[in-house]
């Protein structure tokens, strides 16, 4: 029987619209894991063209790849620059937990 060749699933290959990208980032934000949020932004940036995103954000391509990986730890300023360049927005809403600081 011949071997079946597989490759890792890459979400960046499956974004058809900007709404798809926004929904993907929204899902990562709802989970609340900083590494997942950074990785989701990395997937979206790769789909749009990491080199151009890095240039438009005034960042180095290699450092942006590293920052937006699951192992990266980007500064919030970097996150905001990338979100702006991608044409996305962050929104806040009450969590419903009832916790008041």
Order of alpha helices (4+ residues) and beta strands (2+ residues): alpha-alpha-alpha-alpha-alpha
